Amino acid sequence: MNVRRLIPTTALAGAVALGLVSLSACAGTSDAADGDKGGKLDVVASFYPMQYLAERIGGGHVAVETLTKPGVEPHDLELKPRQIGALGEADVILYLKGVQPAVDEAIAQAGVENTVDAATLTKLEAHGTGAGHDHGHGEEGHDHADEHAGEEGHDHGSEAGADPHVWLDPVKYAEVAKGVGSAFEKADPDHAADYRKNTDALVKKLGDLDTEFETGLKNTATRTFITTHSAFGYLAERYHLDQEGISGLDPESEPSPARMKELQEIAARDKVSTVFFETLASDRTAKTLAGDTGLRTDVLDPLEGITDKSRGSDYIEVMRSNLTALKKALGAK
């Protein structure tokens, strides 16, 4: 995580104190659920991938509020005192530790019993700038990670160096979904059967998506893709691809001239056709590299938020658009 993006600790502590000063430690589930939310479970989600799970699993029994509004880059989020106050009143808080430092600290102080960290519901791994299958995790992939770790701020997960982008792997996302379903059952046992049914339906849908990716990316002309933001390490590993990130896990960090030269060599060697950029961050470095190498550019969406620029209206639709883009770029047969 790039240090310039962090909120000064003293300012954040003051905001947290301001937001929580008039709140009790945590309203009991039944009291809060029967309050001004029309008897619904009051869920606060940190950003879109958590919001999507809460809405699909909770269905009509939950009222979901997300801390990160559409179009806001989640890593850059600064919480308002009102949002911090809402945290303390929630029945369930759903977040992914390591993505948003401001959120992590506020949640730690909110004291809500049913606080779910998605990073604890599946296994997190370290992914460097080059990440993917055995080829990416072997000597070459680790060299990239070590070489660029200092300059690109890879300390971005719940543990040092861990990659938090688990939602971009449908299998890992399904594991998180099961944990969220269990948390909802515990927080609102009266509707446990519905939460279980909704969780099962979502897990099946994610399983179908996994099959689509596995089948669609099985035979390709190249296994390497280049992207501005190294968010796709889990996806690359799942489907035996090699991700080469221009920047590290921080979407706005600047690559070194040496890294840009290295990527030009990788593009030529591995017959790369496309440099991917994303919707919520600058495409400048992607277009620079593409211009220098004669490659195309296209969007590979890390799904940190849905906007009117997104290629789909929800997680499943955008992931299918990502699959289409990858098949085209990799020369799927």
N, C-alpha and C positions, 0 to 999 in steps of 0.2 A: 504494500500500500504506500503510495507516494505521500511523503510527509506533508507536502503543502496542502493536501486535501483534508487533513485532520483538523477538527475544531479545537482551539485551545482548551486544555483540560479545565482551567479555572472557569472559563465562560460556560462550558458545558455543565460543570458541576452546579454553577449558579442557576442555570436554566432548569436543570433537573430538580433542584431544591424548590424553585419557584413553582414548577409544575406539580410537585407532589405535596407541597406544604399543607394544603387543606384536605388532603385525601386520607382516608383510613388506609391501613396496609393493604387490604384487599377485601372488596365486597364478596360475600359468600355467593356461590354460583346461583343458588335459587333466588336470593334477593335481587341480584343484578339482572338475572334473566327475566324476572317478573317486573322489572322497572320500566324505563321509558323505551325499551326496545321491543315492546309488544310481546313479551314473553319469549323472545328469541335469545339464543346464546350470543353474547356480545364478543366478537372475535376481532382482534387487531392483527393485521398481517403487515410484515415489514415492507415487502415489495411484491411485484406481480407474480412470480412463481409460487409464492406462499399464498397470495390472494386466490389464485386459480384453484389450488388444492382446497382451501377453506370453502370456497363457493361450491365446488363440485361435490365435496364430501358432506358439507353442512346442509346443502339444499335449502329448503324453506324454513329450517329450524334455526338458522343463524343470520345475524346481521354483521356483515363484514366491512370493516374500515381498513383501508390501506394507508400506510404512512407515506408512501412514495407515489405521488400523482403521475398520471400519464405524461410522458415527455421529459420527466426529470431523470437524469442519470443517477441511479441508486447510490453509487459510491460517493456522490457529491452531496447527498442529502443532509440538510441541517434542520433539526426539529424545532418547531415553535413550542412555546410553553403550553399552549392548548393541547398539542399532540402528546406531549409528555404527560399531561394531566389525564388524557384519555387512556393512556397505558395503564395507569393505576386503577382505573375503573373497569378494565376488561375482565371478562370471564376466562378467555383464553388468549394468549399472545403467541403468535406463530412467526418465527424469524429464522434466519440462517446466519449464525455467528461467523464473523469474518468478512462479510460483504460490506457492512455499513457500521463503522466504528461508533458514530454518534448514537445509532440505534442500540448497539450492544450495551453501551454504558447506561443509557436511559432505562433499558429493560432490566439490567442488573439491579437498579435501584427501585424499580416499580413494585417488587415484592408480590407479584401475582402468582398464586399457587400453580395454576395450569399454564406454565410457560414452556413452550415447546421449541427447542433448538433443532432445526432440521439436520444440522451437521452431526448430531448424535444418533440419527436414525439410519444412517448408512455409513460406509467406510470412506473417509476422505483420503486422498492421495496427493503427493507433491507432483506437479507438472511444471516443467520448465518451458522455455520459449519453443523448443522443439519437443512435441509430445505425441505419442501414439502407440502403435503396437510394438512388438519386440525390437524392431529396427529403431523406433523412436526412443525406447527405454534403455537401449543398449549404450554402447560407448558413445555413439554420436549424440543421442538425446541428452545424456547426462552432461556432456561437454557444453552443450548449449545452456543448460540450466545453470551450471556452475559459472560459466563465463559471464552470463548476463544478470545473475541474481542480484548483485549489488546495485547496478545502475538502474534496474527496472522495477525495484520495489516488489519482490515476490512475496514478501511477508503479508499475505493477503487472506489467509485462511484462518480457521479457528485454532490451528496449531501453526507454529512457524513454518512457512513454506507450503502449507496445505492449500490446495485449489478448492474453492467453495462451489464451483459451477456444476454441481451434481445434477441439476434439473435438466441439463442438456443431454444426459444419458437416460433414455426412457426407462431402463431397467432400474437404475439407482433412484430415479424420480418415483417409480412405483414403490420402492422400499420406503421412501419418505412418506408417500401417501398412506401406506399401511400404518405407520406410526402416528400420523395425524388423525387417522380414523380412530385409533385406540384412545388417543387423547380426548377426542370429542365424546367418545362413549363414556369415559371416566368423568368428564366435566358435566355431562348431561345424560345420565343413565336412562332417563325416561324415553329417550329417542335413540337408544343404542342400536336397535335393530335397523333403523333407517340409515344411520351412519355406516353400519357394516355393509348394508346393501349398496349404498352409494360408493363406498370404498372399493368393493368388489368390482363394480361396473367400471370405475375409473382405472383400476389395475388392469382389467381386461383390455380397455381401450389403449392403454400404454403398451401392453403386450403386443397388440396388433400393430402399433406404431413401430415397435422394435423389429417386428418381422418385416415390415415394409423397408426399413433401413437396411436390415441384414440382406434381404433379397436384392434391393436396388443397388447396393454398393458392393455386391459380391465380385463382379467382374468389371474392372475398370482399366483404362489405359495407363493411368498413374495412380499411386496411392497417396500422393503428397498434395496438400493444399496450403496456401499462404493466407494469413488473415491478420488484420491490424491488432486485434485483441486476442490474447491467448486464452480464450474462454472455452475452447472446444477440446480440451485434453481428454475428458472422460468419453466424449462422443468418438474421438479419434481412436482411443484405446478399445472401445466396445466394437467398432466396425473395422479394426485393423488398418487404420489410416495413419498418416503422419501429418500432424499439425506443425506448421512453421509460423510462429508469431513474429510480426514486425516489432511490436512492443511486447512487454511481458504480460502479466495478469492485470496490470493497470492500463486501462484503455487509452489514457492520455499521455503516457510517458513517451519520451523521445528516443528513437533508436539511434545507436551510434553509427557513424559512417562505415565502420567495419562490419556491423550487422547488415547494413543495406547491401554492401558488396557481397557478403556471404549469401544473402538471399538471392541475389542475381545469379550466383553460381549454382545454388540449389535449384532455381527455376529452370536453368538450362539443362542441368544434369538429369532432373526428374521429370522433364517435359511438362512442367506446370503451365497451365493456360490462363489462370485467373488469379487475381489478387482480390480477396474479399474484404469488405468493410462493413460497418454496422450502422444502424439507424440513429442511435443516440449519441454517437461520438464522431469526431472529425474524420473525414475521409482523405485528408490531405496527404498523409504518408502513403496510403494505399495508392493514390493516384500518381504520386511521385515515383514509387517503385514500378508501377505498371507502365508509366511513360518511359522509364529508363530501360525497361526490358521488353517493351512491345506486347505486354499482356493485357487481357481484358480486366475490367473490374465488375464486381457483382456484390450483392448483399448476402451476408450470412448472419442471421439475426441471433444474438445471444439471449434474446427473450427476457431481458431485464425489465421490460415495460412494453405495453401495447399502445401504439399511437395511430393516427390516421395514415402514417407512412408505412405501417407494418403490412406485410404481405399475408394477411389473415386477421381474423377477429379474436382468436384465442390461441392458447398454447398448441393444440393439435394442428390447427390450420397453418400456423407459422412454421412449426417443425416440418410439416409436409412441404412447405415452400423451401425450407432449408435443404431438404432431401432433393428436391428438383434441381436446385442450384448446384449442389454437390455432384449429382449425377452428370449434369452438363459439363461442369468444370473438370471432372475427373475422367470424362470419356467413358461413361458406363455403357456396357454392351448388352 
